[in-house]
């Protein structure tokens, strides 16, 4: 099975900071990589699909990039509502998720 | 409004089975796959498998083979996830989520989650 590794597992940042989260696949998954945001007690929300396509309604401060094995999710200017946990997911073979990155307030 | 509405919380004893439902509305039930994802307390997301409501075809994660069964009732646009031989480690929130088919899918609509507690 393809393993998905996210880093860091958590980070502290301030409002207005640029934040980058990394996801690495154990083998090439082309661009079959999605990103989700989850807030406590809520279902995950799709942010980015196919590595770099922004889901409808998602603010443009979110962006995704990468292909093959290395991917990034960037938040260009962190807003108060962005403090949450972020997950990557590969959809090349099984639909497994990475371990998550918790973004906390500094 | 496109949505998935799940059944309510369950409490089960070890060794029992649980069946969680997921009712679709606002879109054509048979044209999208339904996936099941679980999340244990304080932990990450774990994909369990998918089902094609049109054909009934399924695909399960290796970890759950032999214990999970995904079915549907097309007449009421409802998908079901049955997990058997429950143990304490199965205590989790279970989500259904809609996706396209095949490679390169994403989960664009999620149910609200169903808490399943396994306790003696």
gemmi code that builds the backbone of each chain (N, CA, C; Angstrom):
import gemmi

chains = {
    "A": [
        ("UNK", (0.836, -1.202, 0.000), (0.000, 0.000, 0.000), (0.873, 1.255, 0.000)),
        ("UNK", (0.356, 2.302, -0.620), (1.058, 3.578, -0.637), (0.878, 4.270, 0.709)),
        ("UNK", (1.993, 4.698, 1.294), (1.951, 5.396, 2.577), (2.069, 6.900, 2.339)),
        ("UNK", (1.283, 7.654, 3.099), (1.291, 9.109, 3.003), (1.845, 9.692, 4.299)),
        ("UNK", (2.889, 10.501, 4.195), (3.529, 11.074, 5.374), (3.439, 12.586, 5.316)),
        ("UNK", (2.804, 13.169, 6.326), (2.685, 14.611, 6.405), (3.707, 15.182, 7.381)),
        ("UNK", (4.166, 16.390, 7.087), (5.018, 17.093, 8.030), (4.792, 18.594, 7.927)),
        ("UNK", (4.908, 19.303, 9.063), (5.061, 18.716, 10.396), (3.742, 18.116, 10.880)),
        ("UNK", (3.769, 17.457, 12.021), (2.521, 16.941, 12.582), (1.738, 18.050, 13.273)),
        ("UNK", (2.431, 19.086, 13.689), (1.772, 20.267, 14.233), (2.672, 21.476, 14.048)),
        ("UNK", (2.059, 22.638, 14.050), (2.831, 23.873, 13.945), (2.071, 24.989, 14.632)),
        ("UNK", (2.814, 25.969, 15.103), (2.218, 27.164, 15.698), (2.516, 28.354, 14.798)),
        ("UNK", (1.516, 29.140, 14.522), (1.678, 30.281, 13.628), (0.768, 31.420, 14.064)),
        ("UNK", (1.068, 32.584, 13.550), (0.281, 33.780, 13.880), (-0.584, 34.188, 12.699)),
        ("UNK", (-1.635, 34.921, 12.992), (-2.475, 35.469, 11.926), (-1.610, 36.305, 10.988)),
        ("UNK", (-1.786, 36.059, 9.697), (-0.999, 36.762, 8.695), (0.227, 36.007, 8.212)),
        ("UNK", (0.620, 34.954, 8.934), (1.788, 34.158, 8.532), (1.496, 33.358, 7.265)),
        ("UNK", (2.568, 33.071, 6.553), (2.515, 32.133, 5.435), (2.832, 30.748, 5.998)),
        ("UNK", (1.963, 29.777, 5.705), (2.101, 28.432, 6.269), (2.207, 27.420, 5.130)),
        ("UNK", (3.161, 26.503, 5.260), (3.324, 25.446, 4.268), (3.309, 24.088, 4.960)),
        ("UNK", (2.491, 23.191, 4.439), (2.380, 21.815, 4.950), (2.815, 20.890, 3.826)),
        ("UNK", (3.583, 19.872, 4.172), (4.128, 18.950, 3.182), (3.519, 17.568, 3.318)),
        ("UNK", (3.320, 16.919, 2.196), (2.817, 15.540, 2.157), (3.692, 14.764, 1.176)),
        ("UNK", (4.186, 13.623, 1.626), (5.051, 12.800, 0.777), (4.436, 11.409, 0.632)),
        ("UNK", (4.387, 10.926, -0.609), (3.894, 9.576, -0.887), (5.062, 8.614, -0.999)),
        ("UNK", (4.835, 7.361, -0.620), (5.915, 6.358, -0.633), (6.247, 5.903, -2.048)),
        ("UNK", (5.395, 6.221, -3.013), (5.675, 6.004, -4.421), (4.886, 7.029, -5.226)),
        ("UNK", (5.189, 7.145, -6.495), (4.541, 8.170, -7.297), (3.024, 7.977, -7.366)),
        ("UNK", (2.322, 9.077, -7.161), (0.861, 9.067, -7.266), (0.403, 10.092, -8.321)),
        ("UNK", (1.307, 10.441, -9.226), (0.985, 11.442, -10.245), (0.474, 12.716, -9.542)),
        ("UNK", (-0.697, 13.198, -9.916), (-1.274, 14.379, -9.245), (-2.536, 14.027, -8.474)),
        ("UNK", (-2.645, 12.741, -8.103), (-3.862, 12.276, -7.438), (-3.779, 12.509, -5.934)),
        ("UNK", (-3.794, 13.779, -5.551), (-3.599, 14.174, -4.172), (-4.614, 15.258, -3.809)),
        ("UNK", (-5.291, 15.031, -2.695), (-6.293, 15.985, -2.209), (-5.901, 16.507, -0.832)),
        ("UNK", (-6.430, 17.674, -0.505), (-6.231, 18.269, 0.816), (-7.580, 18.595, 1.459)),
        ("UNK", (-7.671, 18.323, 2.758), (-8.883, 18.593, 3.519), (-8.533, 19.387, 4.771)),
        ("UNK", (-9.523, 20.151, 5.222), (-9.437, 20.878, 6.476), (-10.490, 20.306, 7.431)),
        ("UNK", (-10.110, 20.090, 8.680), (-11.078, 19.620, 9.662), (-10.979, 20.448, 10.937)),
        ("UNK", (-12.126, 20.907, 11.393), (-12.211, 21.629, 12.665), (-12.826, 20.704, 13.712)),
        ("UNK", (-12.542, 20.947, 14.986), (-13.011, 20.027, 16.038), (-14.520, 19.802, 16.004)),
        ("UNK", (-14.908, 18.539, 16.049), (-16.315, 18.171, 16.073), (-17.029, 18.273, 14.743)),
        ("UNK", (-16.283, 18.548, 13.687), (-16.885, 18.710, 12.361), (-16.316, 17.691, 11.373)),
        ("UNK", (-17.073, 17.454, 10.307), (-16.575, 16.607, 9.229), (-15.498, 17.349, 8.443)),
        ("UNK", (-14.595, 16.617, 7.839), (-13.588, 17.266, 6.977), (-14.246, 18.014, 5.820)),
        ("UNK", (-13.490, 19.000, 5.311), (-13.951, 19.811, 4.184), (-12.893, 19.763, 3.100)),
        ("UNK", (-13.301, 19.499, 1.872), (-12.364, 19.440, 0.749), (-11.875, 20.843, 0.402)),
        ("UNK", (-10.560, 21.018, 0.351), (-9.953, 22.307, -0.020), (-9.385, 22.282, -1.440)),
        ("UNK", (-8.564, 21.285, -1.710), (-7.816, 21.188, -2.961), (-7.918, 19.758, -3.475)),
        ("UNK", (-8.182, 19.592, -4.768), (-8.196, 18.270, -5.378), (-7.237, 18.250, -6.556)),
        ("UNK", (-6.844, 17.057, -6.943), (-5.886, 16.880, -8.057), (-4.645, 17.755, -7.859)),
        ("UNK", (-4.169, 17.801, -6.660), (-2.925, 18.464, -6.250), (-2.986, 19.988, -6.230)),
        ("UNK", (-3.679, 20.595, -7.206), (-3.581, 22.051, -7.300), (-4.889, 22.755, -7.644)),
        ("UNK", (-5.983, 22.021, -7.765), (-7.272, 22.628, -8.125), (-8.055, 22.987, -6.872)),
        ("UNK", (-8.418, 24.263, -6.785), (-9.127, 24.748, -5.610), (-10.607, 24.383, -5.707)),
        ("UNK", (-11.117, 23.779, -4.648), (-12.535, 23.442, -4.612), (-13.358, 24.731, -4.611)),
        ("UNK", (-14.518, 24.684, -5.241), (-15.395, 25.841, -5.302), (-15.708, 26.377, -3.907)),
        ("UNK", (-15.586, 27.694, -3.756), (-15.903, 28.331, -2.492), (-14.755, 28.437, -1.518)),
        ("UNK", (-13.630, 27.818, -1.836), (-12.461, 27.863, -0.937), (-11.671, 29.143, -1.218)),
        ("UNK", (-11.295, 29.879, -0.177), (-10.570, 31.144, -0.383), (-9.268, 30.951, -1.152)),
        ("UNK", (-8.912, 31.965, -1.920), (-7.738, 31.876, -2.788), (-6.414, 31.924, -2.023)),
        ("UNK", (-6.452, 32.175, -0.714), (-5.208, 32.120, 0.069), (-4.694, 30.678, 0.224)),
        ("UNK", (-5.556, 29.706, -0.076), (-5.142, 28.314, -0.069), (-4.653, 27.934, -1.470)),
        ("UNK", (-3.557, 27.206, -1.525), (-3.084, 26.699, -2.800), (-2.345, 25.385, -2.588)),
        ("UNK", (-2.377, 24.555, -3.605), (-1.685, 23.269, -3.559), (-0.756, 23.140, -4.741)),
        ("UNK", (0.322, 22.387, -4.540), (1.255, 22.150, -5.621), (1.924, 20.797, -5.442)),
        ("UNK", (2.622, 20.372, -6.505), (3.368, 19.125, -6.445), (2.864, 18.082, -7.408)),
        ("UNK", (3.672, 17.063, -7.596), (3.304, 15.896, -8.396), (4.303, 14.794, -8.111)),
        ("UNK", (3.938, 13.590, -8.450), (4.839, 12.474, -8.178), (4.741, 12.031, -6.732)),
        ("UNK", (5.727, 12.386, -5.930), (5.727, 11.964, -4.527), (5.672, 13.117, -3.537)),
        ("UNK", (5.933, 14.332, -3.960), (6.036, 15.456, -3.024), (5.016, 16.548, -3.329)),
        ("UNK", (4.276, 16.926, -2.297), (3.173, 17.864, -2.439), (3.186, 18.869, -1.292)),
        ("UNK", (2.645, 20.062, -1.567), (2.538, 21.062, -0.514), (1.175, 21.740, -0.556)),
        ("UNK", (0.702, 22.098, 0.632), (-0.453, 22.969, 0.799), (0.075, 24.247, 1.421)),
        ("UNK", (-0.240, 25.376, 0.814), (0.208, 26.667, 1.314), (-0.988, 27.543, 1.650)),
        ("UNK", (-0.910, 28.174, 2.811), (-1.868, 29.220, 3.182), (-1.077, 30.520, 3.153)),
        ("UNK", (-1.434, 31.410, 2.252), (-0.575, 32.570, 2.003), (-0.600, 33.581, 3.151)),
        ("UNK", (-1.746, 33.730, 3.804), (-1.863, 34.656, 4.926), (-2.893, 34.069, 5.891)),
        ("UNK", (-2.389, 33.465, 6.939), (-3.237, 32.696, 7.865), (-4.295, 33.589, 8.504)),
        ("UNK", (-5.523, 33.111, 8.451), (-6.650, 33.828, 9.062), (-7.130, 33.084, 10.311)),
        ("UNK", (-7.846, 33.767, 11.208), (-8.289, 33.102, 12.450), (-9.092, 31.827, 12.201)),
        ("UNK", (-9.868, 31.800, 11.124), (-10.692, 30.625, 10.842), (-9.902, 29.469, 10.241)),
        ("UNK", (-8.631, 29.666, 9.988), (-7.792, 28.619, 9.382), (-7.147, 27.709, 10.414)),
        ("UNK", (-7.296, 28.029, 11.692), (-6.707, 27.168, 12.708), (-7.531, 25.886, 12.773)),
        ("UNK", (-6.911, 24.787, 12.390), (-7.607, 23.531, 12.164), (-6.555, 22.449, 11.922)),
        ("UNK", (-7.028, 21.233, 11.623), (-6.133, 20.151, 11.233), (-6.308, 19.890, 9.748)),
        ("UNK", (-5.198, 19.692, 9.061), (-5.197, 19.502, 7.614), (-4.693, 18.096, 7.277)),
        ("UNK", (-5.385, 17.463, 6.330), (-5.039, 16.109, 5.916), (-4.829, 16.058, 4.412)),
        ("UNK", (-3.814, 15.318, 3.995), (-3.698, 14.985, 2.583), (-4.302, 13.603, 2.365)),
        ("UNK", (-4.629, 13.311, 1.121), (-5.227, 12.019, 0.753), (-4.802, 11.676, -0.663)),
        ("UNK", (-4.344, 10.441, -0.857), (-4.029, 10.006, -2.215), (-5.224, 9.255, -2.781)),
        ("UNK", (-5.477, 9.430, -4.058), (-6.559, 8.706, -4.719), (-6.018, 7.992, -5.960)),
        ("UNK", (-4.764, 7.580, -5.883), (-4.122, 6.841, -6.973), (-4.450, 5.356, -6.881)),
        ("UNK", (-4.394, 4.824, -5.673), (-4.757, 3.416, -5.470), (-5.843, 3.356, -4.409)),
        ("UNK", (-5.530, 2.940, -3.198), (-6.506, 3.090, -2.122), (-6.662, 4.584, -1.859)),
        ("UNK", (-7.577, 4.953, -1.028), (-7.879, 6.376, -0.816), (-7.429, 6.821, 0.569)),
        ("UNK", (-6.214, 6.423, 0.892), (-5.686, 6.625, 2.244), (-5.320, 8.078, 2.519)),
        ("UNK", (-5.400, 8.427, 3.791), (-5.089, 9.769, 4.270), (-3.706, 9.808, 4.923)),
        ("UNK", (-3.113, 10.989, 4.929), (-1.933, 11.217, 5.731), (-2.327, 11.380, 7.197)),
        ("UNK", (-1.322, 11.517, 8.057), (-1.565, 11.545, 9.489), (-2.121, 12.862, 10.031)),
        ("UNK", (-2.086, 13.909, 9.246), (-2.643, 15.191, 9.670), (-1.593, 16.172, 10.166)),
        ("UNK", (-1.905, 17.454, 10.008), (-1.085, 18.552, 10.538), (-1.997, 19.510, 11.271)),
        ("UNK", (-1.745, 19.679, 12.555), (-2.566, 20.584, 13.354), (-1.938, 21.962, 13.346)),
        ("UNK", (-2.705, 22.955, 12.913), (-2.225, 24.335, 12.873), (-2.816, 25.068, 14.081)),
        ("UNK", (-1.939, 25.491, 14.977), (-2.361, 26.126, 16.219), (-1.949, 27.582, 16.257)),
        ("UNK", (-2.591, 28.310, 17.145), (-2.283, 29.732, 17.305), (-1.014, 29.894, 18.136)),
        ("UNK", (-0.113, 30.732, 17.627), (1.105, 31.008, 18.373), (0.806, 32.052, 19.461)),
    ],
    "B": [
        ("UNK", (-30.314, 21.210, -1.901), (-29.001, 21.185, -1.255), (-28.490, 19.746, -1.188)),
        ("UNK", (-27.293, 19.556, -1.713), (-26.690, 18.232, -1.699), (-26.230, 17.908, -0.283)),
        ("UNK", (-26.692, 16.800, 0.260), (-26.235, 16.432, 1.592), (-26.336, 14.931, 1.824)),
        ("UNK", (-25.568, 14.500, 2.826), (-25.609, 13.133, 3.314), (-25.968, 13.205, 4.792)),
        ("UNK", (-27.000, 12.490, 5.190), (-27.447, 12.509, 6.582), (-27.303, 11.099, 7.158)),
        ("UNK", (-26.553, 11.001, 8.238), (-26.240, 9.697, 8.842), (-27.161, 9.393, 10.023)),
        ("UNK", (-27.204, 8.134, 10.372), (-27.991, 7.680, 11.509), (-27.318, 8.083, 12.821)),
        ("UNK", (-28.037, 7.901, 13.914), (-27.582, 8.399, 15.205), (-26.554, 7.515, 15.888)),
        ("UNK", (-26.078, 8.010, 17.022), (-25.021, 7.337, 17.773), (-25.453, 5.943, 18.214)),
        ("UNK", (-24.454, 5.063, 18.340), (-24.693, 3.670, 18.722), (-23.739, 3.293, 19.864)),
        ("UNK", (-24.240, 2.436, 20.737), (-23.396, 1.832, 21.775), (-23.523, 0.322, 21.619)),
        ("UNK", (-22.391, -0.344, 21.454), (-22.392, -1.790, 21.212), (-21.425, -2.486, 22.166)),
        ("UNK", (-21.688, -3.758, 22.391), (-20.785, -4.567, 23.208), (-19.746, -5.240, 22.315)),
        ("UNK", (-18.590, -5.522, 22.877), (-17.557, -6.229, 22.102), (-18.110, -7.511, 21.504)),
        ("UNK", (-17.759, -7.754, 20.239), (-18.217, -8.946, 19.543), (-19.484, -8.732, 18.735)),
        ("UNK", (-20.193, -7.652, 19.000), (-21.425, -7.348, 18.276), (-21.115, -6.714, 16.929)),
        ("UNK", (-22.182, -6.405, 16.182), (-22.067, -5.705, 14.903), (-22.811, -4.379, 14.996)),
        ("UNK", (-22.419, -3.463, 14.120), (-23.119, -2.180, 14.032), (-23.396, -1.882, 12.574)),
        ("UNK", (-24.541, -1.260, 12.305), (-24.898, -0.872, 10.941), (-25.228, 0.614, 10.945)),
        ("UNK", (-24.471, 1.390, 10.202), (-24.641, 2.838, 10.115), (-25.220, 3.168, 8.749)),
        ("UNK", (-26.191, 4.050, 8.703), (-26.803, 4.429, 7.433), (-26.407, 5.840, 7.029)),
        ("UNK", (-26.549, 6.112, 5.735), (-26.136, 7.385, 5.143), (-27.127, 7.689, 4.018)),
        ("UNK", (-28.020, 8.643, 4.253), (-29.060, 8.953, 3.276), (-28.678, 10.163, 2.449)),
        ("UNK", (-28.715, 9.996, 1.141), (-28.342, 11.061, 0.213), (-29.569, 11.831, -0.251)),
        ("UNK", (-29.383, 13.147, -0.404), (-30.442, 13.978, -0.969), (-29.818, 15.113, -1.757)),
        ("UNK", (-30.572, 15.629, -2.715), (-30.102, 16.756, -3.501), (-29.229, 16.395, -4.678)),
        ("UNK", (-28.939, 15.123, -4.878), (-28.185, 14.685, -6.047), (-28.604, 13.258, -6.386)),
        ("UNK", (-28.240, 12.812, -7.568), (-28.599, 11.459, -7.997), (-27.717, 10.443, -7.291)),
        ("UNK", (-28.355, 9.647, -6.448), (-27.628, 8.726, -5.574), (-26.706, 7.787, -6.350)),
        ("UNK", (-27.157, 7.316, -7.501), (-26.440, 6.253, -8.189), (-25.237, 6.729, -8.994)),
        ("UNK", (-25.046, 8.029, -9.152), (-23.984, 8.519, -10.037), (-22.666, 8.798, -9.329)),
        ("UNK", (-22.635, 8.664, -8.022), (-21.403, 8.897, -7.258), (-21.151, 7.725, -6.325)),
        ("UNK", (-19.895, 7.479, -6.024), (-19.563, 6.474, -5.019), (-19.826, 7.020, -3.621)),
        ("UNK", (-20.080, 6.100, -2.693), (-20.124, 6.440, -1.278), (-18.940, 5.762, -0.601)),
        ("UNK", (-18.177, 6.545, 0.118), (-17.025, 6.060, 0.864), (-17.320, 6.127, 2.360)),
        ("UNK", (-16.600, 5.302, 3.112), (-16.710, 5.355, 4.573), (-15.320, 5.604, 5.159)),
        ("UNK", (-15.276, 6.535, 6.098), (-14.035, 6.970, 6.740), (-14.303, 7.004, 8.242)),
        ("UNK", (-13.353, 6.546, 9.046), (-13.556, 6.642, 10.475), (-12.439, 7.433, 11.133)),
        ("UNK", (-12.743, 7.900, 12.338), (-11.780, 8.717, 13.087), (-11.911, 8.371, 14.568)),
        ("UNK", (-10.878, 7.740, 15.114), (-10.873, 7.466, 16.545), (-10.552, 8.749, 17.293)),
        ("UNK", (-10.892, 8.791, 18.560), (-10.794, 10.011, 19.344), (-9.371, 10.572, 19.311)),
        ("UNK", (-9.277, 11.803, 18.855), (-7.989, 12.476, 18.831), (-7.024, 11.981, 17.763)),
        ("UNK", (-7.486, 11.113, 16.900), (-6.610, 10.546, 15.878), (-6.993, 11.010, 14.479)),
        ("UNK", (-6.308, 10.486, 13.492), (-6.503, 10.902, 12.116), (-7.643, 10.174, 11.425)),
        ("UNK", (-7.739, 10.427, 10.131), (-8.786, 9.847, 9.294), (-8.321, 8.525, 8.705)),
        ("UNK", (-9.207, 7.549, 8.716), (-8.885, 6.209, 8.224), (-9.943, 5.800, 7.200)),
        ("UNK", (-9.524, 5.647, 5.942), (-10.455, 5.249, 4.892), (-10.764, 3.763, 5.021)),
        ("UNK", (-12.042, 3.399, 4.961), (-12.468, 2.020, 5.150), (-12.839, 1.328, 3.844)),
        ("UNK", (-13.399, 2.084, 2.898), (-13.793, 1.452, 1.643), (-14.778, 2.305, 0.862)),
        ("UNK", (-15.119, 1.831, -0.316), (-16.063, 2.530, -1.191), (-17.129, 1.575, -1.693)),
        ("UNK", (-18.244, 2.168, -2.137), (-19.307, 1.405, -2.760), (-19.894, 2.192, -3.922)),
        ("UNK", (-20.148, 1.512, -5.024), (-20.844, 2.082, -6.174), (-22.334, 1.781, -5.987)),
        ("UNK", (-23.158, 2.784, -5.684), (-24.577, 2.508, -5.422), (-25.330, 1.986, -6.643)),
        ("UNK", (-24.823, 2.249, -7.810), (-25.517, 1.791, -9.014), (-25.352, 0.283, -9.204)),
        ("UNK", (-24.127, -0.210, -9.089), (-23.842, -1.618, -9.335), (-23.788, -2.452, -8.059)),
        ("UNK", (-23.549, -1.797, -6.938), (-23.309, -2.517, -5.689), (-21.877, -2.950, -5.512)),
        ("UNK", (-21.012, -2.656, -6.494), (-19.590, -3.016, -6.369), (-18.980, -2.309, -5.167)),
        ("UNK", (-18.039, -2.992, -4.538), (-17.373, -2.443, -3.363), (-15.871, -2.668, -3.434)),
        ("UNK", (-15.148, -1.869, -2.651), (-13.713, -2.051, -2.480), (-13.371, -1.679, -1.064)),
        ("UNK", (-12.716, -2.582, -0.350), (-12.455, -2.374, 1.073), (-10.965, -2.242, 1.341)),
        ("UNK", (-10.635, -1.416, 2.330), (-9.261, -1.330, 2.790), (-8.848, -2.667, 3.389)),
        ("UNK", (-7.604, -3.019, 3.184), (-7.080, -4.321, 3.639), (-7.399, -4.582, 5.103)),
        ("UNK", (-7.263, -3.534, 5.910), (-7.438, -3.670, 7.359), (-8.827, -4.182, 7.739)),
        ("UNK", (-9.823, -3.902, 6.918), (-11.202, -4.189, 7.293), (-11.782, -5.389, 6.535)),
        ("UNK", (-10.996, -5.979, 5.641), (-11.482, -7.133, 4.888), (-11.970, -8.230, 5.821)),
        ("UNK", (-13.163, -8.734, 5.535), (-13.744, -9.791, 6.360), (-14.601, -9.288, 7.501)),
        ("UNK", (-14.496, -7.992, 7.807), (-15.284, -7.446, 8.926), (-16.272, -6.378, 8.498)),
        ("UNK", (-16.043, -5.761, 7.333), (-16.901, -4.678, 6.883), (-17.702, -5.112, 5.662)),
        ("UNK", (-18.954, -4.658, 5.594), (-19.810, -4.878, 4.442), (-20.538, -3.577, 4.130)),
        ("UNK", (-20.442, -3.146, 2.878), (-21.120, -1.916, 2.445), (-22.212, -2.280, 1.460)),
        ("UNK", (-23.414, -1.808, 1.734), (-24.577, -2.114, 0.916), (-25.385, -0.847, 0.668)),
        ("UNK", (-26.478, -0.992, -0.088), (-27.298, 0.172, -0.334), (-28.733, -0.235, -0.626)),
        ("UNK", (-29.629, 0.767, -0.484), (-31.007, 0.637, -0.927), (-31.264, 1.807, -1.865)),
        ("UNK", (-31.301, 1.532, -3.154), (-31.429, 2.603, -4.132), (-32.809, 3.268, -4.055)),
        ("UNK", (-33.813, 2.513, -3.632), (-35.172, 3.071, -3.588), (-35.288, 4.215, -2.583)),
        ("UNK", (-34.441, 4.205, -1.570), (-34.476, 5.274, -0.559), (-33.136, 6.025, -0.494)),
        ("UNK", (-32.312, 5.857, -1.529), (-31.045, 6.616, -1.650), (-30.201, 6.538, -0.379)),
        ("UNK", (-30.066, 5.348, 0.135), (-29.365, 5.170, 1.405), (-28.277, 4.118, 1.282)),
        ("UNK", (-27.110, 4.467, 1.795), (-25.993, 3.542, 1.871), (-25.830, 3.071, 3.314)),
        ("UNK", (-25.284, 1.868, 3.454), (-25.094, 1.279, 4.786), (-23.672, 0.744, 4.928)),
        ("UNK", (-23.159, 0.850, 6.146), (-21.863, 0.265, 6.476), (-22.060, -0.610, 7.702)),
        ("UNK", (-21.737, -1.885, 7.531), (-21.904, -2.863, 8.597), (-20.507, -3.311, 9.043)),
        ("UNK", (-20.212, -3.143, 10.315), (-18.919, -3.573, 10.854), (-19.176, -4.619, 11.932)),
        ("UNK", (-18.553, -5.791, 11.784), (-18.818, -6.904, 12.700), (-17.643, -7.147, 13.642)),
        ("UNK", (-17.840, -8.069, 14.564), (-16.816, -8.455, 15.540), (-16.186, -7.236, 16.187)),
        ("UNK", (-17.015, -6.359, 16.684), (-16.534, -5.093, 17.230), (-15.639, -5.295, 18.434)),
        ("UNK", (-14.615, -4.447, 18.534), (-13.740, -4.401, 19.691), (-13.596, -2.959, 20.133)),
        ("UNK", (-12.987, -2.760, 21.277), (-12.907, -1.412, 21.843), (-12.195, -0.443, 20.895)),
        ("UNK", (-11.248, -0.959, 20.125), (-10.503, -0.097, 19.195), (-11.364, 0.430, 18.039)),
        ("UNK", (-12.567, -0.103, 17.881), (-13.481, 0.370, 16.850), (-14.306, 1.560, 17.317)),
        ("UNK", (-14.156, 1.947, 18.558), (-14.836, 3.146, 19.050), (-14.310, 4.346, 18.261)),
        ("UNK", (-15.222, 5.014, 17.559), (-14.802, 6.064, 16.631), (-16.027, 6.803, 16.094)),
        ("UNK", (-15.756, 7.905, 15.415), (-16.780, 8.567, 14.608), (-16.643, 8.027, 13.183)),
        ("UNK", (-17.759, 7.591, 12.625), (-17.786, 7.036, 11.279), (-18.475, 8.037, 10.354)),
        ("UNK", (-17.805, 8.353, 9.249), (-18.332, 9.293, 8.262), (-18.591, 8.579, 6.932)),
        ("UNK", (-19.651, 8.979, 6.243), (-19.784, 8.636, 4.831), (-19.415, 9.891, 4.028)),
        ("UNK", (-18.947, 9.679, 2.816), (-18.514, 10.791, 1.972), (-18.716, 10.423, 0.514)),
        ("UNK", (-19.141, 11.406, -0.267), (-19.390, 11.195, -1.685), (-18.112, 11.418, -2.496)),
        ("UNK", (-17.950, 10.612, -3.535), (-16.816, 10.831, -4.433), (-17.222, 10.442, -5.843)),
        ("UNK", (-16.356, 10.793, -6.791), (-16.505, 10.274, -8.135), (-16.053, 8.821, -8.161)),
        ("UNK", (-15.784, 8.307, -9.351), (-15.418, 6.900, -9.491), (-14.006, 6.739, -10.058)),
        ("UNK", (-13.370, 5.658, -9.647), (-12.083, 5.296, -10.217), (-10.928, 6.038, -9.579)),
        ("UNK", (-9.938, 6.327, -10.416), (-8.713, 6.978, -9.939), (-8.920, 8.486, -9.906)),
        ("UNK", (-8.261, 9.129, -8.965), (-8.265, 10.586, -8.939), (-9.499, 11.220, -8.344)),
        ("UNK", (-10.214, 10.487, -7.496), (-11.433, 11.039, -6.915), (-11.105, 11.890, -5.697)),
        ("UNK", (-12.086, 12.669, -5.280), (-11.997, 13.423, -4.034), (-13.356, 13.356, -3.357)),
        ("UNK", (-13.354, 13.619, -2.047), (-14.567, 13.486, -1.247), (-15.156, 14.882, -1.046)),
        ("UNK", (-16.177, 15.239, -1.814), (-16.645, 16.614, -1.792), (-17.818, 16.874, -0.852)),
        ("UNK", (-18.572, 15.858, -0.526), (-19.695, 15.986, 0.402), (-19.546, 14.921, 1.476)),
        ("UNK", (-19.687, 15.345, 2.739), (-19.532, 14.447, 3.876), (-20.811, 14.422, 4.710)),
        ("UNK", (-21.082, 13.277, 5.313), (-22.119, 13.214, 6.317), (-21.645, 13.870, 7.607)),
        ("UNK", (-22.544, 13.979, 8.559), (-22.223, 14.672, 9.812), (-21.457, 13.784, 10.798)),
        ("UNK", (-21.354, 12.520, 10.511), (-20.639, 11.597, 11.397), (-21.569, 10.865, 12.351)),
        ("UNK", (-21.215, 9.633, 12.654), (-21.960, 8.804, 13.611), (-20.979, 8.257, 14.632)),
        ("UNK", (-21.231, 8.543, 15.895), (-20.358, 8.045, 16.962), (-20.753, 6.612, 17.302)),
        ("UNK", (-19.789, 5.709, 17.226), (-19.994, 4.320, 17.630), (-19.088, 4.041, 18.819)),
        ("UNK", (-19.688, 3.648, 19.913), (-18.943, 3.322, 21.131), (-19.037, 1.829, 21.385)),
        ("UNK", (-17.884, 1.194, 21.558), (-17.839, -0.236, 21.862), (-17.362, -0.395, 23.299)),
        ("UNK", (-18.250, -0.882, 24.133), (-17.922, -0.985, 25.560), (-18.731, -2.100, 26.208)),
        ("UNK", (-18.085, -2.802, 27.098), (-18.791, -3.866, 27.820), (-19.563, -3.291, 29.008)),
    ],
}
model = gemmi.Model(1)
for chain_id, residues in chains.items():
    chain = gemmi.Chain(chain_id)
    for i, (resn, *xyz) in enumerate(residues, 1):
        res = gemmi.Residue()
        res.name, res.seqid = resn, gemmi.SeqId(i, " ")
        for name, pos in zip(("N", "CA", "C"), xyz):
            atom = gemmi.Atom()
            atom.name, atom.element = name, gemmi.Element(name[0])
            atom.pos, atom.b_iso = gemmi.Position(*pos), 0.0
            res.add_atom(atom)
        chain.add_residue(res)
    model.add_chain(chain)
structure = gemmi.Structure()
structure.add_model(model)
structure.setup_entities()
